[in-house]
Amino acid sequence: MRGTVSAARRWSTVASALLNAANKEKRTGRTTPIPRSSASPPGGRAATPERTRWGREYSPVRAPRGTVPGESGRPRVVRGPPGGTSNAMEPGTPPQVFPMLRTAAAYAWRLLAVGAVVYAVFAVLGRFHEIGVAVFLGLVITALLRPVADVVARGLPRPLAVALTLLGGIALVLGVLALVGEAVAGERTTLVREFREGIERIENWLERPPFRLNPEALSDVQSRIGQWLSSHRSTLVSEAVSGAHRLVTVLATLALGLFCSVFFIHSGDRQWAWAREQLPRSVRGRAEIGARAAWRTFTGYTHGIVLVAATNAVLVGIALWLLGVPLAVPLALLEFFAAFVPLIGSPVALAVAAVVALAAQGPLVALIVIALIVIIGQIEGHLLHPLVMSWAVRLHPLVVAISVIAGAIAAGVVGAVVAVPLVSVFWAVLTALREARRVGATDVASEPRGPKELG
């Protein structure tokens, strides 16, 4: 009887405590920890915790909604079933968006921003394309002559070393052009006679099987060509005048490019340091990484394409000289400059050589030159490019072809020349920044580095 009375007193004490806690919670709005009791109910069984359907423990005494008493008397939030979600939305919560749609939208506005920047750059370059070509030419000269100037500067002052290097390069180019001009002038009379005889041989060849063209038709074609030239003489004169104007523009562009190269070679590192300091501090590391990758790729491409072009020119010159084709040296020089347009330049230059061989030596030599086109193309594509340029430029041939065609459509021959190096630089910068982001290596030295170190 006394045990029953004691138990009743204990339960009345617990009930009073719970009632006081509930009243206090209503007044303050807080959740009050519920004291654990070791008392047993009248039946003699201890008030052990029970388990919910999700494996959570809760007290037999009802706790405030949303919490359960913890081991230390602190309330714990009751969680729902594993993986379960609530369909209820808090007021003011924005509607959920599919992750795929959110990702697509993020990429879309970034692509629009990049497209706008590219369009603006090409719009500016379109208005001032001579300046852009001059700066590009200055960078090419810098990539070729900067190592030479660095070697010369070990024993001479830097300004004198730069001057000697540039003068030596100019003398080399002028010497090659003088050699070509001398070769053309020395063969002028012979060329006129050989081309006349070659045209007659071509006519006789077309009159024989398998073509069997009518001689009167060939004469009619020749007369029509003469009439067209006589009727369009004024147009040809105006084109010649405009060609002279273009020649002046080309010379001015070359002079500006040479002027830019003087400062790039002499103080390119200080120019890069100044440009780097104008950027926000948070992006200087990424700018340094991108500049290193860009300059390394550009110099590698320039050295590689010059080596490939020189090799092609030497092979073509030797082959044409052995075949007795006139103008072997000028045609080799044409092959050298044409090789700067990947995939397209060399076949076009060799096609011109085939036409010259056809007019001067006949169909058999022309066919040999055409076979030479195929052989040199295979050597260039499968031997020279993989050995010389694979370490600097890693572009698929389809990307190269599309870049050349797009550059030619946008800016003519100049666009075809600069398209592949620009695409290569862009891809190298993108790859370097992505790799730096992956390894977290955007913290570079705070000391600025210029083209000398970037090379």
Backbone torsions as a table, in degrees:
resi	resn	phi	psi	omega
1	MET	NA	-42.8	178.3
2	ARG	-64.7	-37.0	178.2
3	GLY	-62.9	-38.8	179.7
4	THR	-66.1	-40.2	179.7
5	VAL	-65.7	-41.4	179.4
6	SER	-63.0	-42.9	179.2
7	ALA	-63.4	-40.0	179.6
8	ALA	-63.7	-38.8	178.5
9	ARG	-64.5	-42.5	179.4
10	ARG	-61.2	-43.9	-179.1
11	TRP	-67.3	-33.2	176.4
12	SER	-67.6	-35.7	176.4
13	THR	-64.1	-43.7	178.7
14	VAL	-62.8	-42.4	-179.8
15	ALA	-63.5	-40.3	178.0
16	SER	-63.1	-40.6	178.9
17	ALA	-63.8	-41.3	179.2
18	LEU	-65.5	-40.1	-179.8
19	LEU	-65.2	-42.9	177.6
20	ASN	-62.6	-39.5	179.2
21	ALA	-65.1	-40.3	179.4
22	ALA	-64.7	-42.2	178.6
23	ASN	-64.2	-39.8	178.6
24	LYS	-65.8	-36.8	178.9
25	GLU	-66.1	-39.2	178.1
26	LYS	-64.5	-36.4	-178.0
27	ARG	-74.6	-41.6	-173.9
28	THR	-96.2	-21.4	-176.3
29	GLY	80.2	9.0	179.6
30	ARG	-100.4	162.4	175.5
31	THR	-96.5	123.0	-177.1
32	THR	-96.5	132.1	178.1
33	PRO	-59.6	142.6	-177.8
34	ILE	-97.5	124.5	-179.1
35	PRO	-69.3	140.2	177.0
36	ARG	-84.4	142.7	-179.2
37	SER	-121.1	138.2	177.9
38	SER	-94.5	7.6	-178.7
39	ALA	-73.1	155.1	179.8
40	SER	-106.4	149.1	176.9
41	PRO	-68.6	171.9	-177.6
42	PRO	-57.4	-25.9	-179.1
43	GLY	-73.9	-6.3	178.5
44	GLY	91.7	-5.5	-179.3
45	ARG	-90.4	140.1	179.9
46	ALA	-72.9	148.8	-179.9
47	ALA	-80.8	75.8	-179.1
48	THR	-79.1	149.5	179.2
49	PRO	-66.2	148.7	174.7
50	GLU	-105.9	171.4	-177.9
51	ARG	-113.9	143.4	175.1
52	THR	-83.4	-179.6	-179.3
53	ARG	-70.6	-15.6	179.4
54	TRP	-104.1	9.6	177.2
55	GLY	87.6	8.5	179.9
56	ARG	-88.0	145.7	177.6
57	GLU	-92.0	145.9	174.2
58	TYR	-146.6	159.3	-176.4
59	SER	-82.2	147.2	175.8
60	PRO	-65.1	-20.1	176.1
61	VAL	-85.0	127.0	-173.7
62	ARG	-65.1	122.6	178.2
63	ALA	-91.7	165.1	176.0
64	PRO	-56.5	149.7	-173.6
65	ARG	-62.8	130.3	177.1
66	GLY	96.6	-5.8	-179.8
67	THR	-137.8	159.1	173.3
68	VAL	-135.3	152.5	179.1
69	PRO	-70.0	134.2	177.5
70	GLY	-89.2	-173.5	-178.8
71	GLU	-66.3	-33.6	-177.9
72	SER	-96.3	13.6	179.9
73	GLY	87.8	-2.0	179.2
74	ARG	-87.0	145.0	178.8
75	PRO	-71.5	144.3	174.6
76	ARG	-119.8	144.8	-179.0
77	VAL	-75.2	131.3	177.3
78	VAL	-78.8	125.0	-178.1
79	ARG	-101.1	155.5	-179.6
80	GLY	-79.1	-171.6	-178.4
81	PRO	-66.4	151.9	-179.6
82	PRO	-58.6	132.2	178.7
83	GLY	77.1	-2.2	-178.4
84	GLY	-78.6	152.2	177.9
85	THR	-129.0	151.9	179.5
86	SER	-98.4	135.7	179.7
87	ASN	-81.9	-13.1	-178.1
88	ALA	-76.8	140.3	179.5
89	MET	-118.0	137.3	177.7
90	GLU	-67.5	149.7	177.4
91	PRO	-61.6	135.5	179.6
92	GLY	86.5	-2.2	178.7
93	THR	-75.9	128.9	-179.8
94	PRO	-67.9	151.9	179.4
95	PRO	-64.8	145.9	-179.0
96	GLN	-71.1	143.9	179.4
97	VAL	-115.4	141.5	178.8
98	PHE	-59.7	136.6	-179.9
99	PRO	-57.9	-37.2	-180.0
100	MET	-63.9	-41.0	178.9
101	LEU	-66.9	-38.8	178.6
102	ARG	-63.8	-42.5	178.6
103	THR	-64.8	-42.5	179.2
104	ALA	-62.8	-39.8	178.5
105	ALA	-65.1	-40.0	179.2
106	ALA	-62.9	-44.4	178.1
107	TYR	-67.7	-33.7	-177.0
108	ALA	-64.0	-48.5	-178.0
109	TRP	-70.5	-29.3	175.2
110	ARG	-67.8	-41.5	177.1
111	LEU	-63.5	-39.0	176.9
112	LEU	-62.7	-41.0	178.7
113	ALA	-64.5	-44.1	178.4
114	VAL	-63.3	-42.6	178.0
115	GLY	-61.3	-39.7	178.2
116	ALA	-64.4	-41.0	179.0
117	VAL	-65.3	-44.3	179.5
118	VAL	-62.5	-42.1	178.4
119	TYR	-62.6	-41.8	179.3
120	ALA	-64.7	-41.1	179.6
121	VAL	-62.8	-46.4	-179.5
122	PHE	-68.8	-31.4	176.5
123	ALA	-64.9	-42.8	178.4
124	VAL	-67.0	-44.3	179.3
125	LEU	-65.5	-31.3	177.0
126	GLY	-65.7	-34.8	178.1
127	ARG	-77.2	-30.8	-177.6
128	PHE	-127.5	51.8	-173.8
129	HIS	-69.7	-27.4	177.0
130	GLU	-62.6	-39.3	179.1
131	ILE	-67.4	-42.3	177.9
132	GLY	-61.7	-42.0	178.1
133	VAL	-64.6	-38.7	179.4
134	ALA	-64.7	-42.6	178.3
135	VAL	-64.6	-41.7	177.5
136	PHE	-61.7	-43.7	178.1
137	LEU	-62.9	-39.1	176.7
138	GLY	-62.5	-38.2	177.0
139	LEU	-67.0	-37.8	177.5
140	VAL	-63.4	-46.4	178.5
141	ILE	-62.1	-39.1	178.6
142	THR	-64.0	-43.6	179.8
143	ALA	-63.3	-32.0	-178.6
144	LEU	-83.1	-40.0	-171.3
145	LEU	-101.4	-12.6	-179.5
146	ARG	-60.9	-44.7	177.1
147	PRO	-60.6	-38.3	178.9
148	VAL	-65.4	-43.5	178.8
149	ALA	-63.3	-36.1	178.2
150	ASP	-64.4	-39.1	178.5
151	VAL	-68.0	-43.9	-179.8
152	VAL	-65.9	-33.4	-177.6
153	ALA	-69.5	-10.1	177.1
154	ARG	-69.1	-26.4	179.8
155	GLY	-115.0	-5.5	-178.3
156	LEU	-132.7	160.8	173.1
157	PRO	-60.3	151.0	-174.9
158	ARG	-58.4	-47.6	179.9
159	PRO	-60.2	-41.2	179.4
160	LEU	-66.8	-37.9	178.3
161	ALA	-64.3	-41.6	178.0
162	VAL	-63.7	-43.2	-179.6
163	ALA	-63.3	-45.0	179.6
164	LEU	-64.2	-39.1	179.8
165	THR	-64.8	-46.1	179.8
166	LEU	-65.9	-41.6	178.4
167	LEU	-64.1	-38.3	176.6
168	GLY	-64.5	-41.2	177.0
169	GLY	-64.3	-42.8	178.4
170	ILE	-63.3	-41.8	178.9
171	ALA	-62.6	-38.4	178.7
172	LEU	-64.0	-45.7	-179.8
173	VAL	-64.4	-45.3	179.5
174	LEU	-64.4	-35.3	177.2
175	GLY	-64.2	-41.6	177.7
176	VAL	-64.2	-43.9	178.8
177	LEU	-63.7	-38.7	177.4
178	ALA	-64.8	-38.5	177.5
179	LEU	-62.7	-42.3	178.6
180	VAL	-65.3	-44.8	178.7
181	GLY	-61.6	-39.5	177.7
182	GLU	-64.6	-39.0	178.6
183	ALA	-65.2	-41.5	179.2
184	VAL	-67.4	-43.3	-179.2
185	ALA	-66.0	-36.4	-179.8
186	GLY	-70.1	-26.5	-178.2
187	GLU	-103.9	14.7	-173.2
188	ARG	-64.3	-50.9	-178.2
189	THR	-65.4	-40.2	178.7
190	THR	-65.6	-37.8	-179.6
191	LEU	-64.8	-42.1	-179.6
192	VAL	-60.8	-46.1	180.0
193	ARG	-65.3	-42.9	-178.1
194	GLU	-67.2	-36.1	179.8
195	PHE	-70.5	-36.1	176.2
196	ARG	-64.7	-45.9	177.4
197	GLU	-64.3	-36.2	179.0
198	GLY	-65.5	-38.9	177.7
199	ILE	-63.6	-41.0	177.4
200	GLU	-63.7	-39.9	178.1
201	ARG	-64.6	-38.6	178.3
202	ILE	-64.4	-40.4	178.4
203	GLU	-63.4	-44.5	178.1
204	ASN	-63.9	-35.9	179.7
205	TRP	-67.6	-38.3	178.9
206	LEU	-72.1	-25.4	179.5
207	GLU	-78.7	-20.6	-179.8
208	ARG	-90.0	168.4	176.9
209	PRO	-60.9	149.4	6.3
210	PRO	-91.6	1.6	-173.9
211	PHE	-82.6	-48.6	178.4
212	ARG	52.4	50.2	177.4
213	LEU	-78.7	148.6	-179.9
214	ASN	-73.4	128.9	178.2
215	PRO	-59.0	-34.2	178.5
216	GLU	-64.4	-35.6	178.0
217	ALA	-65.5	-40.0	177.4
218	LEU	-65.0	-40.6	177.6
219	SER	-64.7	-37.8	178.3
220	ASP	-64.5	-38.6	177.6
221	VAL	-63.9	-42.5	178.7
222	GLN	-63.2	-42.0	179.5
223	SER	-65.7	-38.7	178.4
224	ARG	-65.7	-38.1	177.1
225	ILE	-63.1	-42.2	177.7
226	GLY	-63.9	-41.6	177.9
227	GLN	-63.8	-40.2	179.9
228	TRP	-64.1	-41.3	179.3
229	LEU	-64.7	-40.8	-179.9
230	SER	-69.2	-36.7	-178.8
231	SER	-76.5	-24.5	-179.2
232	HIS	-107.1	28.2	-178.3
233	ARG	-64.9	-41.7	179.9
234	SER	-64.5	-39.1	177.6
235	THR	-63.9	-40.2	179.2
236	LEU	-66.2	-36.2	178.1
237	VAL	-65.7	-43.6	178.4
238	SER	-64.5	-37.0	176.3
239	GLU	-64.8	-36.3	177.5
240	ALA	-65.6	-39.3	178.2
241	VAL	-64.9	-45.2	177.3
242	SER	-64.3	-32.4	174.7
243	GLY	-64.3	-36.8	175.1
244	ALA	-64.7	-39.1	176.6
245	HIS	-63.1	-41.8	177.3
246	ARG	-63.1	-37.0	178.6
247	LEU	-62.0	-41.0	177.1
248	VAL	-63.0	-41.7	178.3
249	THR	-62.9	-41.2	179.0
250	VAL	-63.8	-42.9	179.2
251	LEU	-64.4	-39.9	177.6
252	ALA	-64.5	-39.4	177.8
253	THR	-64.4	-41.7	177.5
254	LEU	-62.5	-41.1	179.3
255	ALA	-64.8	-41.3	178.8
256	LEU	-66.3	-39.7	177.0
257	GLY	-63.2	-40.2	176.8
258	LEU	-65.3	-39.0	178.2
259	PHE	-63.7	-42.0	177.5
260	CYS	-63.6	-39.6	-178.2
261	SER	-64.2	-30.7	178.1
262	VAL	-58.3	-46.9	-177.9
263	PHE	-76.2	-33.4	177.9
264	PHE	-64.2	-42.6	-178.6
265	ILE	-72.5	-40.2	-174.9
266	HIS	-75.2	-46.5	-172.3
267	SER	-140.0	39.5	178.7
268	GLY	-64.8	-31.9	179.9
269	ASP	-66.5	-39.9	178.9
270	ARG	-69.2	-35.3	176.6
271	GLN	-64.2	-42.5	178.6
272	TRP	-66.4	-37.8	178.3
273	ALA	-62.1	-42.6	178.5
274	TRP	-64.1	-44.9	179.9
275	ALA	-63.4	-36.9	-179.6
276	ARG	-67.7	-37.0	-179.2
277	GLU	-70.1	-18.6	178.7
278	GLN	-78.1	-13.4	-178.9
279	LEU	-83.2	156.4	173.1
280	PRO	-60.2	147.3	-176.6
281	ARG	-60.5	-29.5	-176.5
282	SER	-70.7	-20.5	-177.0
283	VAL	-110.5	3.2	-177.6
284	ARG	-66.7	-35.8	178.5
285	GLY	-63.3	-47.0	178.5
286	ARG	-65.3	-36.6	177.5
287	ALA	-63.5	-38.5	178.4
288	GLU	-64.8	-43.7	179.3
289	ILE	-64.3	-45.4	179.0
290	GLY	-64.1	-39.1	179.7
291	ALA	-66.3	-40.3	176.8
292	ARG	-60.0	-48.7	-178.8
293	ALA	-63.2	-40.9	-178.9
294	ALA	-64.3	-47.9	-177.8
295	TRP	-68.6	-37.9	178.1
296	ARG	-63.2	-42.9	179.7
297	THR	-68.7	-41.8	-178.3
298	PHE	-65.0	-45.9	178.7
299	THR	-65.6	-39.6	177.2
300	GLY	-63.0	-42.5	178.0
301	TYR	-64.7	-42.6	-178.4
302	THR	-63.5	-47.8	178.7
303	HIS	-62.3	-41.9	-178.3
304	GLY	-66.5	-44.1	-177.1
305	ILE	-69.4	-33.4	176.4
306	VAL	-66.7	-41.2	178.9
307	LEU	-65.4	-42.6	178.2
308	VAL	-64.2	-43.8	-179.4
309	ALA	-64.4	-41.4	179.2
310	ALA	-65.0	-40.4	178.4
311	THR	-63.7	-45.1	177.6
312	ASN	-60.6	-43.5	-178.4
313	ALA	-63.2	-41.8	179.3
314	VAL	-64.5	-44.7	179.2
315	LEU	-62.5	-44.6	-179.5
316	VAL	-65.7	-43.7	179.9
317	GLY	-61.0	-43.9	179.1
318	ILE	-64.4	-43.5	-178.9
319	ALA	-64.4	-45.0	179.7
320	LEU	-66.4	-35.8	177.9
321	TRP	-66.9	-40.2	177.7
322	LEU	-66.9	-33.4	179.3
323	LEU	-81.1	-6.4	179.7
324	GLY	76.9	21.4	179.1
325	VAL	-77.7	131.2	178.5
326	PRO	-69.1	163.4	179.9
327	LEU	59.0	40.5	-178.4
328	ALA	-65.2	-41.8	-178.9
329	VAL	-68.1	-47.9	176.5
330	PRO	-61.1	-37.8	178.6
331	LEU	-67.8	-35.2	175.5
332	ALA	-65.9	-39.2	176.7
333	LEU	-65.4	-38.8	175.7
334	LEU	-61.7	-39.2	176.7
335	GLU	-64.2	-37.2	178.9
336	PHE	-61.3	-49.3	-178.5
337	PHE	-71.8	-33.5	-179.4
338	ALA	-69.3	-25.8	-179.2
339	ALA	-67.6	-13.4	177.3
340	PHE	-73.0	-10.8	173.0
341	VAL	-102.9	101.5	-173.9
342	PRO	-61.6	145.7	173.2
343	LEU	69.9	-24.2	-173.4
344	ILE	-116.3	-38.5	-172.1
345	GLY	-62.2	-49.1	-177.1
346	SER	-62.4	-47.0	176.4
347	PRO	-59.2	-37.4	179.4
348	VAL	-65.6	-44.7	179.6
349	ALA	-63.7	-41.1	179.0
350	LEU	-71.2	-27.5	173.6
351	ALA	-65.2	-39.3	174.6
352	VAL	-62.1	-41.3	177.3
353	ALA	-63.3	-35.9	177.9
354	ALA	-66.4	-38.5	177.5
355	VAL	-64.6	-42.8	177.6
356	VAL	-63.2	-42.2	178.1
357	ALA	-64.7	-36.8	178.2
358	LEU	-65.1	-41.0	-179.1
359	ALA	-74.3	-31.3	-174.3
360	ALA	-96.2	-35.1	-172.6
361	GLN	-121.0	-10.8	177.6
362	GLY	104.0	176.8	-174.5
363	PRO	-64.5	-35.3	-176.0
364	LEU	-63.6	-47.1	178.7
365	VAL	-65.7	-36.2	177.7
366	ALA	-62.6	-40.4	177.5
367	LEU	-65.1	-36.2	177.2
368	ILE	-65.0	-39.8	177.9
369	VAL	-64.9	-38.7	177.2
370	ILE	-63.1	-41.2	174.7
371	ALA	-62.0	-34.5	176.8
372	LEU	-63.5	-35.4	176.9
373	ILE	-58.1	-45.9	-178.5
374	VAL	-65.6	-43.7	-176.7
375	ILE	-65.5	-47.2	-179.3
376	ILE	-66.0	-35.7	175.9
377	GLY	-61.9	-40.1	177.9
378	GLN	-67.9	-40.0	178.3
379	ILE	-63.6	-42.5	-179.2
380	GLU	-66.6	-43.3	-174.9
381	GLY	-76.3	-33.6	-173.3
382	HIS	-106.5	-9.9	-178.4
383	LEU	-123.6	-54.6	-174.1
384	LEU	-70.2	-51.5	-177.5
385	HIS	-62.4	-46.7	178.7
386	PRO	-62.2	-36.3	-176.9
387	LEU	-78.8	-37.0	-170.4
388	VAL	-94.3	-40.8	-166.9
389	MET	-113.7	-5.7	-176.8
390	SER	-66.5	-29.4	-180.0
391	TRP	-75.4	-21.4	-178.1
392	ALA	-101.8	-37.5	-174.7
393	VAL	-128.5	123.5	178.9
394	ARG	-122.8	79.9	179.7
395	LEU	-123.4	142.2	176.5
396	HIS	-68.0	144.7	178.7
397	PRO	-55.5	-32.8	177.6
398	LEU	-65.4	-40.1	177.2
399	VAL	-63.7	-40.4	178.5
400	VAL	-62.3	-45.7	-179.3
401	ALA	-62.9	-45.5	179.5
402	ILE	-63.6	-39.0	179.8
403	SER	-64.1	-43.7	-179.6
404	VAL	-63.7	-44.9	-179.2
405	ILE	-65.6	-43.5	178.9
406	ALA	-63.6	-40.9	177.4
407	GLY	-64.8	-38.6	178.0
408	ALA	-66.1	-38.8	178.1
409	ILE	-66.9	-39.3	-175.9
410	ALA	-76.1	-40.5	-172.6
411	ALA	-140.9	21.8	175.5
412	GLY	71.2	-144.1	-177.4
413	VAL	-64.3	-39.2	179.4
414	VAL	-62.2	-42.1	177.7
415	GLY	-63.4	-38.2	177.7
416	ALA	-65.3	-32.5	-179.6
417	VAL	-74.2	-43.2	-173.0
418	VAL	-89.3	-7.7	-173.5
419	ALA	-64.3	-50.9	-174.9
420	VAL	-65.6	-45.9	176.8
421	PRO	-62.1	-36.2	178.6
422	LEU	-66.3	-43.9	178.3
423	VAL	-64.5	-39.3	178.9
424	SER	-63.6	-42.7	178.9
425	VAL	-64.7	-43.6	179.1
426	PHE	-60.2	-45.0	-179.2
427	TRP	-67.1	-38.1	179.0
428	ALA	-65.2	-41.9	178.4
429	VAL	-64.1	-44.7	179.6
430	LEU	-61.0	-43.6	179.6
431	THR	-65.4	-41.5	-179.5
432	ALA	-65.6	-42.3	179.2
433	LEU	-67.4	-38.0	178.2
434	ARG	-66.3	-40.4	178.2
435	GLU	-67.1	-39.3	178.3
436	ALA	-65.5	-37.3	177.7
437	ARG	-67.5	-34.2	-179.1
438	ARG	-68.8	-41.5	-178.0
439	VAL	-94.1	-5.2	179.6
440	GLY	68.4	40.8	-175.4
441	ALA	-110.6	42.7	179.3
442	THR	-86.2	-5.7	176.7
443	ASP	-86.0	101.2	177.6
444	VAL	-106.3	173.3	-178.3
445	ALA	-62.1	143.9	-178.7
446	SER	-73.5	-16.7	179.1
447	GLU	-71.0	127.5	179.6
448	PRO	-69.7	146.2	178.0
449	ARG	-127.7	141.2	-176.5
450	GLY	-106.8	-164.8	-179.0
451	PRO	-58.9	-27.9	179.4
452	LYS	-63.4	-45.8	179.5
453	GLU	-78.1	-31.9	-178.3
454	LEU	-69.1	-24.6	179.8
455	GLY	-72.7	NA	NA
